[in-house]
Every structure is written in C-alpha cells, then in structure tokens.
Amino acid sequence: MARSLHVRLDDSAAAALKVVRGESGSDSEAVRTALREAAARRRSRSALIAEVERLAADEGDRGEMRIVREQLAELAPDPVD
C-alpha cells in the first residue's frame, strides 16, 4: 500500500536530496532510493556484526588463532635495542 510522507528538510538534508534527486529526477524517487540504500547498509552492517560475534564466540577458532600468533611470534626477528 502506498504511503504519503511529509518532511521538513534542513539545509544539509536538502543538499543531500539534491544529490540523490540528480540521479533519479524526482524528490519522491530520490527519497525511495535513499531509504532502500540506507536499509541495505543497515542490513549489511547487522550481518557483519553478527558474523564477528559468532567468530568471537568460536572457541576452536580462537584457539587456532592463538596457535598461529604464537608461531608467527617465534618467526619474528628479535627487537633491536
């Protein structure tokens, strides 16, 4: 169902609308485009956060990372004083 929305834009929002509108031609299409793009970014960010949390909670993976760090530390040259 189509929904109508009325907003007041400050100078910054008006300038942003002008940029987006330049690509689409109309205010309505520009706002729809901006909303879809913002929603996609938020979904992507949420998925990334969930993946990071899942990896951080994986004890097996954390153990493997610890082993790799220890092996790399053994290969690193001694610090110069």
Secondary structure, 3 states (H helix, E strand, C coil): CCCCCCCCCCHHHHHHHHHHHHHHCCHHHHHHHHHHHHHHHHHHHHHHHHHHHHHHHCHHHHHHHHHHHHHHHHHCCCCCC
